[in-house]
Amino acid sequence: MSGVLAVGLFDDLSRFLENRLEEFLRSNPHLELEALLEQLREQEEDTLKLVADLKLQEKRSQEEILATAQEIQRWHIRVQKAKDAGRQDLATPAQEREAALLREGNQRWGQMQGLKERITQSQELLRKIQQRRQEVQAKAAEAQTVRAQAQAQQRLETNGWSNQTSSYSSGFDDLEDKFRRWETQDELEQMKRNMGK
């Protein structure tokens, strides 16, 4: 029972964190763009690795097909040689070997065609990912420009307000000084009057 309760609490906590994360990203869309950009970079890297791996497999497959073709040619010559010499006991198994190699060659050819198709699909996927990444980068740059302009405007407004405040406060300070001097003078006059009595 406690295990089920723990799982329930964990699920609730996960949902809560996901919701909080979504709220945070909605409030900070530039971070969402950055997260998407990072995800696209990873996908691009993975697809590049996949294309490189498939091309390596294709190269190996081509080498295997070439080796198989050479073996077929060798056994074909042997079949003819055995037939010419009247050695049917060698010609028949040699023909079977040649036929088996032909089947193997066809199978390898089919695998190579499959690899070529996968390479084409992976390259198309890579192109789409790169295009999407460029779009997101442009949006991120645009968002950054808008954010920088907003911050600059805010700084301008804040500085303008603080300049006004400082001019007001300096005005108040002058007035304060005048009042203090006048009040001090007035107190001195009052003391003189009191002493004269």
Contacts in CASP RR format, 6 or more apart in sequence:
PFRMAT RR
TARGET T0000
AUTHOR 0000-0000-0000
METHOD contacts of the structure
MODEL  1
MSGVLAVGLFDDLSRFLENRLEEFLRSNPHLELEALLEQLREQEEDTLKL
VADLKLQEKRSQEEILATAQEIQRWHIRVQKAKDAGRQDLATPAQEREAA
LLREGNQRWGQMQGLKERITQSQELLRKIQQRRQEVQAKAAEAQTVRAQA
QAQQRLETNGWSNQTSSYSSGFDDLEDKFRRWETQDELEQMKRNMGK
24 31 0 8 1.000
25 31 0 8 1.000
25 32 0 8 1.000
25 35 0 8 1.000
26 32 0 8 1.000
29 143 0 8 1.000
30 140 0 8 1.000
30 143 0 8 1.000
30 144 0 8 1.000
30 147 0 8 1.000
33 136 0 8 1.000
33 139 0 8 1.000
33 140 0 8 1.000
33 143 0 8 1.000
34 140 0 8 1.000
36 136 0 8 1.000
37 133 0 8 1.000
37 136 0 8 1.000
37 137 0 8 1.000
37 140 0 8 1.000
40 129 0 8 1.000
40 132 0 8 1.000
40 133 0 8 1.000
40 136 0 8 1.000
41 133 0 8 1.000
43 129 0 8 1.000
44 126 0 8 1.000
44 129 0 8 1.000
44 130 0 8 1.000
44 133 0 8 1.000
47 122 0 8 1.000
47 125 0 8 1.000
47 126 0 8 1.000
47 129 0 8 1.000
48 126 0 8 1.000
50 122 0 8 1.000
51 119 0 8 1.000
51 122 0 8 1.000
51 123 0 8 1.000
51 126 0 8 1.000
54 115 0 8 1.000
54 118 0 8 1.000
54 119 0 8 1.000
54 122 0 8 1.000
55 119 0 8 1.000
57 115 0 8 1.000
58 112 0 8 1.000
58 115 0 8 1.000
58 116 0 8 1.000
58 119 0 8 1.000
61 108 0 8 1.000
61 111 0 8 1.000
61 112 0 8 1.000
61 115 0 8 1.000
62 112 0 8 1.000
64 108 0 8 1.000
65 105 0 8 1.000
65 108 0 8 1.000
65 109 0 8 1.000
65 112 0 8 1.000
68 101 0 8 1.000
68 104 0 8 1.000
68 105 0 8 1.000
68 108 0 8 1.000
69 105 0 8 1.000
71 101 0 8 1.000
72 98 0 8 1.000
72 101 0 8 1.000
72 102 0 8 1.000
72 105 0 8 1.000
75 94 0 8 1.000
75 97 0 8 1.000
75 98 0 8 1.000
75 101 0 8 1.000
76 98 0 8 1.000
78 90 0 8 1.000
78 94 0 8 1.000
79 91 0 8 1.000
79 94 0 8 1.000
79 95 0 8 1.000
79 98 0 8 1.000
82 88 0 8 1.000
82 90 0 8 1.000
82 91 0 8 1.000
82 94 0 8 1.000
83 91 0 8 1.000
END
